[in-house]
Amino acid sequence: MQEKEKARRVLPPRGDYHNLLSFQKAEVVYDITFRFTKKFLRSGDRTIDQMVQAARSGKKNILEGSKAAQTSTETEIKLTNVARASLEELLDDYLDFLRVRELRIWDKDSEEAQYVRKLGRITPQTYEIYREFVESRPAETLANIAICLIHQTNYLIDRQLRSLENSFVEKGGLRERMTRARLTERGKKNQK
């Protein structure tokens, strides 16, 4: 794309959610949650649907926000925040699972949590990185892995939201960009 055309663009190139680490991690959280609930919760337990839906909402709202970004930074911010809230709800479900069963919740600096953080630095993040643990570890371990991954995802989403906010303050929304582009074009025509 030529520099002149780039300068005239009103719609930013956005929507490649697959490259967002927050999306990749949210997808892993969804995959783990789907399997966790089937494996460790009784069929018919309403918590299964709630946890799976919260995990799905975390993933899908990042996707939807990313796609909406081209025409609405405000919508992107709102949907990204919905993803954050959904994952926070899921986090609380995992903590409840461990607490009511009197299972150990890993300290954030425990050896196990540090190992999950190490796995979390692998890119791209995929379910395959965690498959062995999901298929072979007890509920306590798997819930704690999910908790670590949700914390990592929420951290990334918080950074994403701050970046979106800064971008909006600096560049404005679509209407402002459209108005600036139109005024710039008019100014060029008036100078001729």
PyMOL commands that set and color helices and strands:
alter all, ss='L'
color gray80, all
select helices_A, chain A and resi 3-8+17-19+21-40+46-68+73-100+111-120+127-129+131-136+139-171+174-191
alter helices_A, ss='H'
color red, helices_A
deselect
rebuild
show_as cartoon
